[in-house]
């Protein structure tokens, strides 16, 4: 069951991924535009930590686990698409949110 009862305040909007965020598969991940779809737990009805075998969740776990900058291990995670169309999970602390 999802933790977030309401959609992310910027669902459907484009924000920037902070420039310092690294992704081994995508060299230009940090600083790119990112269109938020919604909280991951609302889209999947469960935590990213419980999505066994889901490629987006596995990549997120590896990326954040190897990050030089600590990323909280919680469900403040959104799913969205970069400008190249690739979907990714991103922690809200990795986004430039102009709320």
Order of alpha helices (4+ residues) and beta strands (2+ residues): beta-beta-alpha-alpha-beta-beta-beta
